[in-house]
């Protein structure tokens, strides 16, 4: 797509950071576009109305009508881009109304800067570059990170970086400046991380004779500051990372910090307080705005392996002031992560072994999602390619086009540093001197499934490694070409030997890839050539960029590109929700599934039957015609067949040698995983050469899933060896017990997720529910008719003797819209209208003993139970508590603190469709978020809890 030519045709001589003139420029050839045709003229455009409501109360969060988008873009991506990235006040003439305006605002700024700084051989080349970049954005081939869309081409500072690393020293001035710098970064729509290990511990003395506060105490102030700032002008919450070295004397306090706070959240939420993300009461809990990570050294990990002692060192003198058992400390780290998913772990030895600029300083920290790792006071702008756009119809990966796309993206990313603004001068100075870039990709999980590869398989890892190696090899090759054109990065001369060494390490890792099929073999061949050229050209020119690639979570931009999977993550589940015109959504099978089945050789009628099975059951187990050996292709992060935790680790290890930075990746673990399992993952991550990882155990932040405590009777009756008696077989038939003409009844008005309705319940005079009628929706509507028919069938069943508790056990927790907050103090949140109705009926018509088995309690009962358990606090309103019941239903036992469960009305256990129990509600629209790397992503409005 692009090539370098001599500088004869260049209009402007550019200078690098050192002031040296270079004599080459880019000659750009067309790949996607056609001479004489603008990319906009080759797509079908349509106008749409974007109206986004809060599902909890029905209020309109955002509205803009008549926006213009390509017909190929989904409603979801339209909503995301319109609400998040269009600039100008809504309703004003300055407001952007078309995707064309958004893309032009960004692309034309990039091209103008490229011309100004001498990147293009001729004006015609700049036009071709503009068209190619426009086409790729228009067709969702790639996307820049969110700050680019927020800021570029506007009157705001041109902040293009999503990831920042700060530095803090052991002085009050530096600590207060840390608070200030984070605020500036959050305001620009980005996230920041830093290492607090320079701050003296609480076990060390001050020069005045007092004792130091320690880094954990200063984390409180930074957390409070972050909690008041929403990134990018209320587009998303602040994201930050706090790192502490494992040899810091306060390391144990740091490790347990969030686990202790999580216990508070659990008790307060069970007490009826609003502890959701953005809830009015969550501000009472500390340290919730940061991801925490422990930076472990090879020395420490060796001590863990050998069972030895490890020294904690004073910050100023470096002397050992305390020795601890390394295994015990590692166990505490794993236990805290098991309890609340924090802290993550970063492997200092591996990180700095792959450092291209060690002469300029060590790598001590990362950005909030752990993918960007480089010098303190630096930044990285990101862009991610949509891998599914390079999958041909015949199932092969188009390595050639992918390589050319990488060249264009890397060139654009480097140009952005020429005009970018930065929140602080130290960050701007370091970034301009080292020009760190972070190209990456999204949709790997979908690509592997579509090509018939299991995520946790040798073939899947080989293909992923080959693609990643190709991306990084081409990126460094283009970086070397740019160095010959506009100069190497300013810090290169000092770090040339180290940079060359790291490039050789990447190339050697590429040579060790063991290809297993046609796809990965073809990609690997192109990657090998790219690395050879990167080394050769770099030896002459150096490199333009100190680093080239990371693997980010691709949250909002993944939705912008209509990706099925984010970053390097596997598919979350085989079922997803699709937005419908006019509002609402429907549950569908992921569209990658039919393509995968075709790739595996199944016929159309077989594919149809398997898809129908998945739609009904949510998984592929026992699907008609599907061979068991193909089950693994459809394994997802969660669900009936979830990927083993070590499968996530193995995938990270496969691609890590081909990433300049690191990988934002969450290792998903089942609820029944043990602390030992976490220890094994953290230990193997070190052994496998991963730079950083985090784990997430289902439900680890909000207690355990609801489960009945009724035991089974294992006793048996005595048997006789005598001949069996002949028993008379009696056939029982149900008899309908009709209600009298005049019967007691009650009517309950309710609201679920903004939908209003009425429940009429009629009883027998001698007690016992006998009929229900539900009024929901307008008279004559489909919904009203369905509810009438449903009510009739339930009523007849009750009159034939079907126990009410049977219906409740079947219909509670059913999940569909409308869902969310209710106006009933006993049932605060419902996963559907039916979930609410049958919980309400349970509370009104079942005795306590039966309700306790179902985990359904009144607010007063929950209050009394928790007040009795925790002492005092009788005025709290508990949202849910499960009482353990032994084999005798009449005998109940008090729950221990470990037995406190999330119960009844707040049972947000959305495992069936691939969300997690404790994923937060979106601050913007109130819908449930889902994991995206180590952050959370709202598929309703695109908000993220982290970067990109």
JONORGI-V974012 format. One record per backbone hydrogen bond with DSSP energy under -0.5 kcal/mol. NH is the residue of the N-H (numbers start at 1). CO is the residue of the C=O. Records with the same first field share a line. If there is no record, write none. Layout:
NH = CO + CO
//
This chain:
3 = 27
5 = 25
7 = 23
9 = 6
10 = 7
14 = 12
16 = 20
17 = 488
19 = 16
22 = 14
23 = 484
24 = 485
25 = 5
26 = 119
27 = 3
28 = 26
29 = 1
37 = 34
41 = 38
42 = 39
43 = 40
45 = 43
46 = 69
48 = 67
50 = 48 + 64
51 = 49
52 = 62
53 = 51
54 = 59
55 = 53 + 925
57 = 54
58 = 54
61 = 52 + 59
62 = 52
64 = 50
67 = 48
68 = 97
69 = 46 + 67
71 = 44
73 = 70
78 = 74
79 = 75
80 = 76
81 = 77
82 = 78
83 = 79
84 = 80
85 = 81
86 = 81
92 = 89
95 = 92
96 = 87
99 = 68
102 = 98
103 = 99
104 = 100
105 = 101
106 = 102
107 = 103
108 = 104
109 = 105
110 = 106
111 = 107
112 = 108
113 = 109
114 = 110
115 = 111
116 = 112
117 = 113
118 = 115
119 = 114
121 = 26
126 = 122
127 = 123
128 = 124
129 = 125
130 = 126
131 = 127
132 = 128
133 = 129
134 = 130
135 = 131
136 = 132
137 = 133
138 = 134
139 = 135
140 = 137
141 = 136
142 = 136
143 = 384
145 = 382
148 = 145
149 = 145
150 = 146
151 = 147
152 = 148
154 = 151
159 = 157
160 = 158
162 = 380
163 = 380
164 = 191
165 = 378
166 = 193
171 = 169
175 = 171
176 = 172
177 = 173
178 = 174
179 = 175
180 = 176
181 = 177
182 = 178
183 = 179
184 = 180
185 = 181
186 = 182
187 = 183
188 = 184
189 = 186
190 = 185
191 = 162
192 = 239
193 = 164
194 = 241
196 = 194 + 243
199 = 196
204 = 201
206 = 210
209 = 206
212 = 204
217 = 214
218 = 214
219 = 215
220 = 216 + 217
221 = 217
222 = 218
223 = 219
224 = 220
225 = 221
226 = 222
227 = 223
228 = 224 + 225
229 = 226
231 = 236
232 = 186
233 = 230
234 = 230
235 = 231
236 = 231
237 = 944
238 = 229
239 = 190
241 = 192
242 = 291
243 = 194
244 = 293
246 = 295
248 = 245
249 = 313
251 = 248
254 = 250
255 = 251
256 = 252
257 = 253 + 254
260 = 256
261 = 257
262 = 258
263 = 259
264 = 260
265 = 261
266 = 262
267 = 263
268 = 264
269 = 265
270 = 266
271 = 267
272 = 269
273 = 268
275 = 273
279 = 276
281 = 274
282 = 274 + 279
284 = 281
285 = 282
290 = 287
291 = 240
293 = 242
294 = 344
295 = 244
296 = 294 + 346
301 = 297
302 = 298
303 = 299
304 = 300
305 = 301
306 = 302
307 = 303
308 = 303
310 = 324
312 = 322
313 = 247
314 = 319
318 = 314
321 = 312 + 319
322 = 312
324 = 310
326 = 308 + 324
329 = 325
330 = 326
331 = 327
332 = 328
333 = 329
334 = 330
335 = 331
336 = 332
337 = 333
338 = 334
339 = 335
340 = 336
341 = 337
342 = 336
343 = 292
344 = 292
345 = 693
346 = 294
347 = 691
348 = 296 + 346
349 = 296
351 = 347
352 = 348
353 = 349
354 = 350 + 351
355 = 352
358 = 355
360 = 357
361 = 358
364 = 362
365 = 374
367 = 372
370 = 367
373 = 371
377 = 165
378 = 165
380 = 163
381 = 436
383 = 438
384 = 143
385 = 440
386 = 141
387 = 385 + 442
389 = 386
390 = 387
391 = 388
392 = 390 + 396
395 = 392
398 = 390
399 = 397
402 = 398
403 = 399
404 = 400
405 = 401
406 = 402
407 = 403
408 = 404
409 = 405
410 = 406
411 = 407
412 = 408
413 = 409
414 = 410
415 = 411
416 = 412
417 = 413 + 414
418 = 414 + 415
419 = 415 + 416
420 = 416
421 = 158
428 = 424
429 = 425
430 = 426
431 = 427
432 = 428
433 = 429
434 = 430
435 = 431
437 = 547
438 = 381
439 = 548
440 = 383
442 = 385
443 = 565
444 = 567
445 = 569
447 = 443
448 = 444
449 = 445
450 = 446
451 = 447
452 = 449
453 = 448
455 = 632
457 = 455
461 = 457
462 = 458
463 = 459
464 = 460
465 = 461
466 = 462
467 = 463
468 = 464
469 = 465
470 = 466
471 = 467
472 = 468
473 = 469
474 = 470
475 = 471
476 = 472
477 = 473
478 = 474
479 = 475
480 = 476
481 = 477
482 = 478
483 = 479
484 = 480
485 = 481
486 = 482
487 = 482 + 483
489 = 543
491 = 433
492 = 489
495 = 491 + 492
496 = 492 + 493
499 = 495
500 = 496
501 = 497
502 = 498
503 = 499
504 = 500
505 = 501
506 = 502
507 = 503
508 = 504
509 = 505
510 = 506
511 = 507
512 = 508 + 509
513 = 510
515 = 513
521 = 517
522 = 518
523 = 519
524 = 520
525 = 521
526 = 522
527 = 523
528 = 524
529 = 525
530 = 526
531 = 527
532 = 528
533 = 529
534 = 530
535 = 531
536 = 532
537 = 533
538 = 534
539 = 535
540 = 536 + 537
541 = 537
542 = 538
544 = 479
546 = 434
550 = 439
551 = 662
552 = 550
555 = 947
557 = 948
559 = 555
560 = 556
561 = 557
562 = 559
563 = 558
569 = 566
576 = 588
578 = 586
580 = 584
583 = 580
586 = 578
588 = 576
590 = 574
593 = 590
594 = 590
595 = 591
596 = 592
597 = 593
598 = 594
599 = 595
600 = 596
601 = 598
602 = 597
607 = 603
608 = 604
609 = 605
610 = 606
611 = 607
612 = 608
613 = 609
614 = 610
615 = 611
616 = 612
617 = 613
618 = 614
623 = 620
626 = 623
630 = 627
631 = 628
633 = 630
634 = 630 + 631
635 = 632
636 = 641
637 = 571
638 = 572
642 = 639 + 640
643 = 636
647 = 644
648 = 644 + 645
649 = 645
650 = 646
651 = 647
652 = 648
653 = 649
654 = 650
655 = 651
656 = 652
657 = 653
658 = 655
659 = 656
661 = 549
662 = 371
664 = 551
665 = 663
667 = 665 + 694
668 = 666
669 = 696
673 = 670
678 = 674
679 = 675
680 = 676
681 = 677
682 = 678
683 = 679
684 = 680
685 = 681
686 = 682
687 = 683
688 = 684
689 = 686
690 = 685
693 = 345
694 = 665
696 = 667
698 = 669 + 696
700 = 697
702 = 699 + 703
714 = 712
727 = 725
729 = 727
730 = 728
731 = 729
732 = 730
737 = 799
738 = 736
743 = 741
746 = 761
748 = 759
750 = 757
752 = 755
753 = 821
755 = 752
757 = 750
758 = 775
759 = 748
760 = 758 + 773
761 = 746 + 759
762 = 771
763 = 744
764 = 768
767 = 764
770 = 762
771 = 762
773 = 760
775 = 758
776 = 774
777 = 756
781 = 778
785 = 781
786 = 782
787 = 783
788 = 784
789 = 785
790 = 786
791 = 787
792 = 788
793 = 789
794 = 790
795 = 791
796 = 792
797 = 793
798 = 794
799 = 795
800 = 796
801 = 798
802 = 797
806 = 803
807 = 803
808 = 804
809 = 805
810 = 806
811 = 807
812 = 808
814 = 811
816 = 814 + 831
820 = 830
822 = 828
823 = 751
824 = 827
825 = 823
827 = 824
829 = 905
830 = 820
836 = 832
837 = 833
838 = 834
839 = 835
840 = 836
841 = 837
842 = 838
843 = 839
844 = 840
845 = 841
846 = 842
851 = 847
852 = 848
853 = 849
854 = 850
855 = 851
856 = 851
857 = 855
862 = 858
863 = 859
864 = 860
865 = 861
866 = 862
867 = 863
868 = 864
869 = 865
870 = 866
871 = 867
876 = 873
877 = 271
878 = 859 + 876
879 = 269 + 270
884 = 882
886 = 891
889 = 887
891 = 888
892 = 890
893 = 884
899 = 896
900 = 897
902 = 704
904 = 855
906 = 903
907 = 904
908 = 906
910 = 908
911 = 909
912 = 909
914 = 911
915 = 910
919 = 916
922 = 927
926 = 922
929 = 920
930 = 937
932 = 935
935 = 932
937 = 930
938 = 943
939 = 937
942 = 938
945 = 936
//
